[in-house]
Each structure stands twice: as C-alpha cells, then as structure tokens.
Amino acid sequence: QAVVTQEPSLTVSPGGTVTFTCGSSTGSVTTKHYAFWFQQKPGQAPTTLICDTTNKPSWTPARFSGSLVGGKAALILSGAQPEDEADYYCLLVYGGVVIFGGGTQLTVL
Amino acid sequence: EVQLVESGGGLVQPGGSLRLSCVASRFTFSSYWINWVRQAPGKGLEWVANTRPDGSDKFYVDSVKGRFTISRDNAKNSAYLQMNGLRVDDTAVYYCLSGAGYWGQGTLVTVSS
C-alpha cells in the first residue's frame, strides 16, 4: 500500500507565501491521483480547499491554489492570514483507493 | 445551502454493530463518489471506504474489509456505512465526504465496554 507524505509542520509570516507538498511512495504524483487538499481547524470538520489537483470550490479563498510541483501535489498559500493557522491534509486516489497524508500543522507567526 | 448530514453514531460494545447514514441536500449527490472518512481522537484523517456515483464499485481500507459495508441510495440522496464487528480502535468521528468536496459535520462512534 502506498504512503502519502506531507511536511509535519510549516511556519509562515503574515502576508508570506508557503507551499505544502503531498508526495507518493509509488513515484511521481500526477493528475490521475486527483489530489484533494483540506483545511481543518480545532474542533471543526475539515473543509475542502482544492479538488482534482487544481480546482477550487467557490468557497476557497483566492490566496489558495493547487498544482503539481517536482513530482508532488502542492498547495500554495500566498498572502497568509492569521486565520489560516490550521492543519492541512492532502489525499491521493489510487484507482479508487484513497490515502490521506499525515497532515501539516501550519503556524502563522 | 449544500448540506451533508451524518447520523447513527453512538456508544457500542466491542463486537457490536452500527449503521451510519449520510443525507445530502442541494447538490447533485448522484453525480459524485461518496467517501466515509474517520478521525480518531487527536489523530489525523483516515479514509475508510468509498463508492462510485452509481454504487457499482466499492473500496475499503484494509482494516475494515469484511466488517464494514458502504452503500448508497441515490433516490434518497443518501449513503450508508454498515459497521459490524466493531473494535475499540474504530472509535472516531466519522465524516462523509462527497467527490464534489462537501463534508458533513461528523458523527461520533465510541466502541467501549
């Protein structure tokens, strides 16, 4: 079974840019992995930021974007806000089976 | 407002059963995969199972194969997770997640004697 890897923690300054990555133990992540990105704040259900690698639901703030970078799925946050402090999770799809990454704790400091 | 609402959680003894429900409103439920995702206390998200829009294929994480069954009824905009042979390590908040990106609020399943 594949393992999906994320940075355990990241720190960004207010107004700064940070990139989260989502890698696969099976090799390069492609659009066929249909990467999703989620944000979860303490005590709340997750919310979806990115679907299918790059697609943004209507509720996702413009400062978030998704892409493929260096063989990994990436979530880019440009212009971080204090309210972006949260846990961020990715998932990848392997022919129907879904695997989540371990999550990244983002500190805005 | 789009909603996914889970229900059916509760306290159950090891070896017991529960059936979770997820009811969708205000989006085309039948067009998307539906997933069940769980989160144990203080832990990350874990995918549990999913099914295609027409319910023709179903996939499970290894730890629940043979014990959990996912199903859906598109006429009722609903998905279900039948959980049998529950174990203490199944204790978690269970969420439904649509392929459209919508999440429910979660329902807590506690397996304890």
Interface residues (C-beta under 8 A of the other chain):
Chain A: Q1 F36 F38 Q40 A45 P46 T47 T48 C51 P57 D87 Y89 L91 G96 V97 V98 I99 F100 G102 G103
Chain B: N35 V37 G44 L45 E46 W47 N50 D57 F59 V61 D62 Y95 L97 G99 A100 G101 Y102 W103 G104 Q105 G106
